[in-house]
Amino acid sequence: MNRVWLVTGASSGFGRAIAEAALADGDFVVGAARRTEALDELVAAHPGQVEALRLDVADTAAAEAAVRDVVARYGRVDVLVNNAGRTHVGAFEETGERELRDLFDVHVFGPAALVRAVLPSMRERRSGAIVQMSSMGGQMSFAGFSAYSGTKFALEGMSEALADEVREFGIKVLIVEPGAFRTALFATDRAGTSADSGVYGKVSQTRGAVAGGDGSQPGDPAKAAALILAALQADPTPLRLPLGDDGVTAVLGHLDQVREDIAAWEKRTRATAFDG
């Protein structure tokens, strides 16, 4: 057996593309999804090479138990891909606490539980990789995406510290930051929305862009998956991997703006120590 992958949200989009790329490499994939029947075609096309696992990553107890079961049966998880997720559009003021907590369950607490579960065996073997599917919205944000980006910022901050902690054990951490790729993220039945008061015009524009964007995104998930595998095989593996022309442009533009803001106040902000 080659590498064992555990990929959440494997039934479509990036999860499906990453699973297919790993299978093409001859690896074994445990594809996790809330509806395992969506993986029937993939399982049938790769007999003995794919296992469909029913899992809701928001159920952290189930996530930890699932990893223990996979490790018990296959001996290890070589690559964990925390991919399951959904988008959410709403103004900061209009996004309720329950909506925010639900999003954090999927994008932060679920992935954290899975990471905690895979780390002991990875440390013991002194090898492994953790892929955190973030977004260009994990580096920057704009009107309508406060909740979504809040979860991705949290995931990235935790992952940056994680990478520093596990590097000595030979474990890689890769944060992937895609722009607009042709996945089901913007599909009507997948995109969460908060009630629209009509107060925030920029948020309404974002709602329109999301509603009309499904199926026309420029990014190819298969090409993204191939690049993710290449990054994992590279030495060194980068910590962050923005994807797509729009994603790279947005992240670089944001970093330039951050540097500009800091530079404008740098002399005064450095001079905030006690006198003497």
Secondary structure, 3 states (H helix, E strand, C coil): CCCEEEEECCCCHHHHHHHHHHHHCCCEEEEEECCHHHHHHHHHHCCCCEEEEECCCCCHHHHHHHHHHHHHHHCCCCEEEECCCCCEEECCCCCCHHHHHHHHHHHHHHHHHHHHHHHHHHHHHCCEEEEEECCHHHCCCCCCEHHHHHHHHHHHHHHHHHHHHHHHHCEEEEEEEECCECCCCCCCCCCEECCCCCCCHHHHHHHHHHHHHCCCCCECHHHHHHHHHHHHHCCCCCCEEEECHHHHHHHHHHHHHHHHHHHHHHHHHHCCCCCC
